[in-house]
Amino acid sequence: MTARATVYDIAGLHLEQAGTSGPLVLCLHGIGSSSAAFSPQLQALAADFKIVAWDAPGYAKSADPEGQLNLDDYADTAAAVIRAHSSPTHGSRAHVLGVSWGGVIALRLATRHPDLIASLTMADSTPGSGTTPEKAAGMRARVAELAKLGPRAFAEQRGPRLVSAGAPNELLRRVVDTMADSIRLPGYGHAAESMATTDLRGELARVTAPTLVLCGDQDRVTGPEASQVLAGGLRKTAYVIVKDAGHLANQEQPEHFNAWLLSHLHIVTNSRTSKG
């Protein structure tokens, strides 16, 4: 048996950026999305923070990985992005915002590289799909669906579940278009397998960074229950329900979401500044 030697070169990553000064905020999207999902956050945070949102390896405009990536690989790639974009003025730590799968990566990043994390924000996320055999099987089944249907039909089938029943048609179209333009194999398959093999419930207590957990009250994908597991297991956490939002609360209710996010970031930043 040969040893795994998959290393993803961050030169192949496509990054969307906003703001040129201030503490670094790294945004990690969900399994069916890309950096485009963070457009409302890039606009809202740019005045006070340097925002970097990735297209994950094998997604949208980022290069395909040469081999299978697991959750550690995604976390290590995110750590490399933080190191590449940190500044002497604001230090080597980043505030990390993860939506759904991006939140799972953020949690593993926080346990593997705690020295790089100033704070976490977990949005509509989960400890992983490996918490039950049924969830793991469901996650793996998506890969066969994508191979059968293709990105556009797959996105049209899954898109409506990602927003609330009352979401505007314009938002639903944008969500479907973003997914169709972002996902492909093998990248989606690697991401799905990283979720199917992951159960982070036993690692939550090891996360030392202050964490904001948010969830849409109408999230039909991971649901408030999964966010409650995160909030209950983390050591320094605040838990917020975002009203009138589905799984993509950051896109469906951006004003409310951004208000909580900015409050969290400013509290953490000011606290670190006052300490020294």
C-alpha positions in Angstrom: 0.0 0.0 0.0 1.3 3.4 -0.9 1.0 6.4 1.4 -1.4 9.2 0.7 0.4 12.2 -0.7 -2.4 14.5 -1.9 -1.3 18.1 -1.5 -3.5 20.8 -3.0 -1.5 23.8 -4.3 -3.4 26.9 -3.3 -2.1 28.6 -6.4 -5.0 26.7 -8.1 -7.6 28.2 -5.8 -9.9 31.0 -7.1 -10.5 33.6 -4.3 -12.9 36.4 -4.2 -11.7 39.3 -2.1 -13.0 42.5 -0.6 -11.5 45.1 1.7 -7.8 45.8 1.8 -7.2 46.4 5.5 -8.5 45.1 8.8 -8.5 41.6 10.3 -8.8 38.7 7.9 -12.1 36.9 7.4 -12.0 33.6 5.5 -15.3 32.4 4.0 -15.9 28.7 3.3 -19.0 27.8 1.3 -21.3 24.8 1.4 -21.1 21.6 -0.6 -23.3 22.9 -3.4 -22.0 26.4 -3.8 -18.9 28.6 -4.3 -17.5 32.0 -3.3 -20.5 33.6 -5.0 -22.6 32.6 -2.0 -20.8 35.3 0.1 -21.6 38.3 -2.0 -23.7 39.9 0.7 -21.0 39.4 3.3 -18.2 40.7 1.1 -20.1 43.9 0.6 -21.1 44.3 4.3 -17.7 43.6 5.9 -15.3 45.2 3.4 -15.2 48.5 5.3 -13.7 47.0 8.4 -12.2 43.7 7.4 -10.2 42.0 4.7 -12.5 39.3 3.3 -11.4 36.2 1.3 -13.9 33.7 0.0 -12.7 30.6 -1.7 -14.0 28.3 -4.4 -13.1 25.0 -2.7 -10.7 22.7 -4.5 -12.5 21.2 -7.5 -15.3 23.8 -7.4 -16.2 26.7 -9.8 -13.1 28.5 -10.9 -10.6 26.5 -8.7 -8.5 23.7 -10.2 -9.4 20.1 -9.7 -7.3 18.2 -7.1 -4.9 15.5 -8.4 -6.2 13.0 -5.9 -8.9 12.3 -3.3 -9.1 15.0 -0.6 -10.3 14.3 3.0 -11.5 16.7 5.6 -7.9 17.2 6.9 -6.8 18.1 3.4 -9.5 20.8 3.1 -8.6 22.2 6.5 -4.9 22.3 5.7 -5.6 24.0 2.4 -7.7 26.6 4.3 -4.8 27.1 6.8 -2.5 27.7 3.8 -4.8 30.4 2.6 -4.8 32.1 6.0 -1.1 32.1 6.1 -0.8 33.5 2.6 -3.2 36.4 3.4 -2.3 37.3 7.0 -0.6 40.6 7.6 2.0 41.9 10.1 -0.5 44.6 11.2 -3.3 42.2 12.2 -1.4 39.0 13.0 -1.6 35.5 11.7 -5.1 34.7 12.9 -8.3 34.8 10.9 -12.0 34.9 11.6 -13.5 31.9 9.8 -17.1 31.9 8.5 -18.3 28.4 7.4 -21.6 27.6 5.8 -22.8 24.0 6.1 -19.9 21.9 4.7 -17.7 25.0 5.1 -18.5 25.0 8.8 -17.4 21.3 9.1 -14.1 22.3 7.4 -13.8 25.3 9.8 -14.2 23.0 12.8 -11.5 20.7 11.7 -9.3 23.7 10.9 -9.9 25.0 14.4 -8.6 21.8 16.0 -5.7 21.2 13.6 -4.5 24.8 13.5 -5.8 26.6 16.6 -3.1 29.1 16.3 -4.6 30.5 13.1 -8.2 31.0 14.4 -9.4 34.2 15.9 -13.0 33.2 15.9 -15.5 30.9 14.1 -18.9 31.6 12.7 -20.9 28.4 11.9 -23.9 28.9 9.7 -26.5 26.2 9.1 -23.8 23.6 9.8 -23.4 20.2 11.3 -20.9 17.9 13.0 -20.7 16.0 9.7 -22.8 13.3 7.9 -21.0 10.4 9.6 -23.2 10.8 12.7 -25.6 8.1 11.4 -25.3 5.4 8.6 -28.4 6.9 7.0 -26.9 10.4 6.7 -23.7 9.0 5.4 -25.4 6.9 2.7 -27.6 9.9 1.7 -24.5 12.1 1.3 -22.8 9.5 -0.9 -26.0 9.0 -3.0 -25.8 12.6 -4.1 -22.6 11.8 -6.1 -24.5 9.2 -8.2 -27.3 11.7 -8.7 -24.9 14.4 -9.9 -23.3 11.9 -12.3 -26.7 10.9 -13.7 -28.4 14.3 -13.9 -25.5 16.7 -14.6 -25.0 20.0 -12.7 -27.9 21.9 -14.0 -30.7 19.3 -13.4 -29.1 18.4 -10.1 -29.2 22.0 -9.0 -32.8 22.5 -10.1 -33.7 19.4 -8.1 -31.9 20.3 -4.9 -32.2 24.1 -5.0 -35.7 24.5 -3.6 -34.8 22.7 -0.4 -32.0 25.2 0.4 -34.3 28.2 0.9 -37.5 28.7 2.8 -40.9 28.1 1.3 -41.4 31.9 1.1 -38.1 32.8 -0.5 -38.3 35.1 -3.5 -38.0 33.4 -6.9 -35.1 35.7 -7.7 -33.1 34.2 -4.8 -34.0 30.6 -5.8 -32.8 31.2 -9.3 -29.6 32.7 -8.0 -29.0 29.7 -5.7 -29.7 27.2 -8.6 -27.5 29.1 -11.0 -24.7 29.3 -8.5 -24.9 25.5 -7.8 -25.0 24.7 -11.5 -22.0 26.8 -12.2 -20.0 25.6 -9.2 -20.3 21.8 -8.8 -18.6 19.1 -10.9 -17.0 15.7 -10.5 -14.6 14.7 -9.0 -14.6 17.8 -6.7 -18.2 17.3 -5.4 -17.5 13.6 -4.9 -14.5 14.4 -2.7 -16.5 16.8 -0.7 -19.4 14.4 -0.2 -17.0 11.7 1.0 -15.4 14.0 3.4 -18.8 14.7 4.9 -19.9 11.0 4.9 -16.8 10.0 6.9 -17.0 12.8 9.5 -18.5 12.9 12.9 -17.0 15.8 14.9 -19.2 15.6 18.0 -16.3 14.3 20.0 -14.0 17.1 18.9 -16.2 20.1 19.7 -14.9 20.5 23.2 -11.4 20.9 21.8 -12.3 24.1 19.9 -11.1 27.0 21.9 -12.0 29.9 19.6 -15.1 32.0 20.4 -17.9 30.8 18.1 -21.1 32.2 16.8 -23.6 29.5 15.6 -26.5 30.7 13.4 -29.3 28.7 11.8 -32.3 29.5 9.7 -35.5 28.7 11.5 -36.8 26.9 8.3 -33.6 25.0 7.5 -34.7 21.7 6.0 -31.2 20.4 5.2 -29.2 20.3 8.4 -31.9 21.9 10.6 -31.7 23.7 13.9 -31.1 20.4 15.8 -27.7 20.0 14.2 -26.8 23.6 15.1 -27.9 23.0 18.7 -25.5 20.1 18.9 -22.7 22.4 17.8 -23.7 25.2 20.2 -24.0 22.7 23.1 -20.7 21.0 22.5 -18.5 24.1 21.9 -16.9 25.9 24.8 -17.3 29.5 23.9 -20.5 29.9 21.9 -23.5 32.0 21.1 -26.5 30.5 19.3 -28.8 32.5 17.1 -31.9 31.5 15.1 -32.4 33.5 12.0 -36.1 34.0 11.3 -37.7 33.5 7.9 -34.6 31.7 6.5 -33.8 28.3 5.2 -30.5 26.5 4.9 -28.8 29.5 3.2 -29.5 32.1 5.9 -26.6 34.3 4.9 -28.2 34.7 1.5 -31.8 34.7 2.4 -31.7 37.1 5.3 -28.4 38.9 4.7 -29.2 42.0 6.8 -30.0 40.1 9.9 -27.2 37.6 9.3 -24.7 40.3 8.8 -25.7 42.2 11.8 -25.0 39.2 14.1 -21.8 38.4 12.2 -20.5 42.0 12.5 -21.4 42.1 16.2 -19.5 38.9 16.8 -16.4 40.0 14.8 -16.2 43.4 16.5 -16.6 41.9 20.0 -13.8 39.4 19.4 -11.6 42.0 17.7 -12.1 44.6 20.4 -11.5 42.0 23.1 -8.2 40.9 21.6 -7.1 44.5 21.1 -7.9 45.4 24.8 -5.8 42.4 25.9 -2.9 43.5 24.1 
